[in-house]
């Protein structure tokens, strides 16, 4: 497991398509694969394509997490079945690259949170993680991103 250097980059606002649900943590891996497939189908049906790697955002709720999983999109997404439109926020974003099993990615969130406090940044919205590799890779790469502003 390793976390790379943390940097702040300007991120353009990006239309995206996601499936949202609430579920216990142990059901997240199975949900992600299905959600990514649904989003790819909806993008294709709408004449759109993914504009980046799959991503997910998580928010703790009673009994688990509210999860939103999908892809950045090449254009505005029309709702289709469980697939809805969202936006990855524009502006400054603190990011790091995590290498390791998905179960350990929380260490990257912790590292970015500590770094923000030490460098005068504060989060402005929900962080997200983008998956550069599939689960079959021994040390998959995950980019963890927090929208931020100067504290």
Phi, psi and omega in degrees: 000136175207153175237130181279180178307146177261130180229160172250125180234152175279123184249123176289146174302138186228119174298148182211163176236136183218164166246134181246145175198172170238134182200162176290154186305323183291344179265356184298312182304317180293322179297316186302310182302315179294318180297317180299320178297316178299318182293317178302316179299316181292320178298313181299315181297331180267009179074021181249173177218161176297142179246026181166183182287161176299150180219166174214149172238142183231140175225124180298138173221168178304125176085004179158230184221146164275125185238141174230121185227135180179213183224147164298150188240154178286354179192183179293137187259132173271135179304142180208111183062234179275354183277129179230162178277148172209184178222135167278128191293151174268163179113193181292138181224126174274125184229155171213155177256122178257135174241122179151179180300144182304327181298342181259005185296342177303332178297326178291319176300316179297316181298317180293320179299314178296315181301316180302313180298322181283340186244014173077030177243153175226143180290147180244359181186185183290133175287166174219161176235136179248136186260109181277342180225158176277171183293347180284346180282133183303318176232079183298151179261132179229125175267124178255127186231133176240123169293136187222167170215162177296137182287000000 
